[in-house]
Amino acid sequence: MYDLDGLSASELFAPGVGITYDDFIVLPGYIDFANTDVELDTKITRNITIKRPLVSSPMDTVTEWKMAVYMALLGGLGIIHYNNTIEEQVSHVEKVKTFENGFIKRPTCLRPDNIVRDVFEIRDKKGFSGVPITETGKNGSKLLGLVTNRDIDFEKNLERPLHEIMTTNLITAKEGITLKEANKILKSSKVGKLPVVNDKGELVYLLSRTDLLKNKEYPYASKSGSKHLLCGAAVSTKDEDKERVAALVEAGVDIILIDSAQGYSSFQINMIKFIKENFPGIEVIAGNVVTKEQSQALIEAGADSLRVGMGPGSICITQNMMAVGRPQASAVYNCALKAREYGVPVIADGGISGVGHLAKALSAGASCCMVGFLVAGTSETPGEYFYENGVRVKRYRGMASVEAMKAGGGKRYMDEDSEKITVPQGVSGTVVDRGSLVDYMPYLMKGLAQSFQDMGYRNIDLLQEAIFSGKLRYEHRTNAAIVEGSVHNLHSYQTPKFGIR
């Protein structure tokens, strides 16, 4: 038996001194596997597992439908923000849930007297242009034809009626066909869309060839039991958002996140109980919390997962403004320690700016990480790019910034009189263009797998066992050690594509 260097987790996170990610380092373990053998599957709630431990934050400059779609396709999860109307948030959820399907149960349809312009509007709003044409323009009506990209790509007359250009010689399937059988028809026929009709020729469902391609291109995709992409959405603790919850559940949302900066409140507990009593099939992420007491209270109220963090985000100033919070690594460890007693996972939210911080959040006990800054500036985030001092950037703002609170973000901070006096707990800024999440997330996950290899653990479950048994070892870092571990003493250097952390 070898002597153990360093500190156990209980020693590192001993009461009295709060530490965060840069304050410690994980000591290396024994390697007897390749980094390609590392499996990053993890629980995001009691009953839902995803293949990549990454969740995008419900911020209005981070997660709308496009971010949620690609987070899910790449193995993570997106939580759609609520700084919008109920109808707008529901629309985002519906776009995610219909982006990749087995059977599309509510396909968007048009009438034969609709015009080409209507198809372009659907493409702009919903991201697809394969539209069934039915007698009434609704699902359940007699199928007359199909309009696809090939029918409109070179059509200059936007007022042309669809009955003049639609394809009428269609390959269809009969109602009752299995998904496996329908996929065989799609593969053999090489058509882009396969309508499923009943004996009367009325449209029942629709299948898309692109879904087959996505299954090959995105093998880690986060899906529900019905093979739709997983999607989460945020709500506030206010009673008025009970209507929002009901609408989101109707739209097919899988997870509701109750979004509150300080989650230990009667308002949050009441909202958890409301959701669990009225929609027992919906998983609930509660928070934010940073202590064992907070964690226990929300779990006992019915929470299926805890969101941990108060003030560590790059655009958050809560700890300075409110004098309340906790250094993030200490918060994650202590909440995870309590949540582990109940079999509830915790999500480390905030303070993560690179691969090293992802690894440290997981090595402190988190099951997955929620990120805002880390994915801000990718092409999947809302907003347009612009140039600032010659650098291509996007807007990024905290939900407690003045701008976000005026748009509705104050609900997260239980701000009852935001029209009179606003006390911001966040700022607005810009972040550099990071390119597409499709390139960026595999880079992050590759780096995380290499970190797990260096720590000596093949998966998150084994890492967590080591954390709480004392087998995983750590050491404090001095300021000089932090400098030593970063780029130093060079005249100049070239930053790697996705930066250094």
Secondary structure, 3 states (H helix, E strand, C coil): CCCCCCECHHHHCCCCCCCCHHHEEECCCCCCCCHHHCECCEECCCCCEECCCEEECCCCCCCCHHHHHHHHHCCCEEEECCCCCHHHHHHHHHHHHHHCCCCECCCCCECCCCEHHHHHHHHHHHCCCCEEEECCCCCCCEEEEEECHHHHCCCCCCCCEHHHCCECCCCCEECCCCHHHHHHHHHHHCCCEEEEECCCCEEEEEEEHHHHHHHHHCCCCCECCCCCECCEEEECCCCCHHHHHHHHHHHCCCEEEECCCCCCCHHHHHHHHHHHHHCCCCEEEEEEECCHHHHHHHHHHCCCEEEECCCCCCCECHHHHHCCCCCHHHHHHHHHHHHHCCCCCEEEECCCCCHHHHHHHHHCCCCEEEECCCCCCECCCCCCCEEECCEEEEEEECCCCHHHHHCCHHHHHCCCCCCCCCCCCECEEEEECCECHHHHHHHHHHHHHHHHHHHCCCEHHHHHHHHHHCCCCEEECCHHHHHHCCCCCCCCCCCCCCCCC
